[in-house]
Amino acid sequence: MSVGCEVKFTNDEIRSFGSKEIYEKYLQFKLNIDVDLNPKLKWCPSSDCNRYVEKKGMFAKKASCECGAVVCLKCGQLDHPGRKCGQHDEEFL
């Protein structure tokens, strides 16, 4: 959209602009932006996972991913019980 333009395209319209491959890249790009901008969502840090977790409840400190990983909602890394965020990284350096 241009500045001052309020026209929004539907997914069907966007799909018609190019190939299936381009549309799938658009959907992934849009998902990346949506997750990155939403404070209730965090990407799963597992290297073999491309999902995200959602904070359930105001005081939730961790969330479980469909892949089985438990994610710290403060730092976005794998859960680290008994350690502060960042402290678990120092052990591996």
CORWOLIN-V10295 format. One record per pair of residues at least 24 apart in sequence whose C-alpha atoms are under 10 Angstrom apart, sorted by the first residue. I is the first residue (numbers start at 1). J is the second residue. Records with the same first field share a line. If there is no record, write none. Layout:
I: J + J
This chain:
39: 73 + 74
40: 73
41: 73 + 76
42: 71 + 72 + 73 + 74 + 75 + 76 + 77
43: 71 + 73 + 76 + 77
44: 68 + 69 + 70 + 71 + 72 + 76 + 77 + 78
45: 69 + 70 + 71 + 72 + 76 + 77 + 78 + 79
46: 70 + 71 + 77 + 78
